């Protein structure tokens, strides 16, 4: 069996891993400080499409996370890049707070459909407009296809079910740009000088975070830091040498969470 390469980079998911909406996961700030002391490159990757990258950074700073804008790679960034490459005029099914990340993109007379998380736009009239554009030959671009995401009041439908509905109705396949696509993880590593085999991904979604990272050759840490996710049911296919599991017990204190996360990281970084 080939020796495992020394780890040089860590990709960290944001929503559901470091924070849930406007609340930090207990102990996450201190865990991040400890991670930065490990002499590895740290990047933050997210499928969040509810807000622009700048608004996301402001949210994280209010939660006292020491993160800079150039350390964050979002699925919105990946979507904009693809729109520019294809030179299309997208119908943007995204939250208004995410629109600044598409500033300068021509959207009049759309000839493409871009779908993110847009609860206010997921109704019959707008989805039917998207459906008709797709029937006329417009490409379908999914910022990601997450089935659900975490809110303070529990799990909520992600954009995946709505993208799948459009695929089913039009018999076309969406181009997905966010996690768990291989290109997303490779783009996140661009400029770090690190290879996937030298990288670990930490996230709370077994499919989009850990599964996607494994498919490109990374190690994975799957965390369950909040109640509500169908953790046990969804993790069976991930058990193996490329996955570590961390589940914070109900009522776990900040110190115990930090200690457990540190143990997992030390195991992978040595």
ABEGO torsion letter per residue (X at the ends): XBBBBBBABBBBBABGAABBEABBBBGAAAAAAAAAAAGBBBBBBBABAABBAAAAAAAAAAAGBBBBAAABBBAAAAAAAAAAAAGBBBBBBBBAAAAAAABGBBABGBABBBBBBBAAABBAAAAAAAAAAAAAGBBBBBABABABBBBAAEBBBBAAAAAAAAAAAAGBBBBBABOABAAAAAAAABGAGBBAAABBBBBABAAAAAAAAAAAGBBBBBBBABBGBBAAAAAAAABEAABBBBBBBBGBBAAAAAAAAAAAAAAAAX
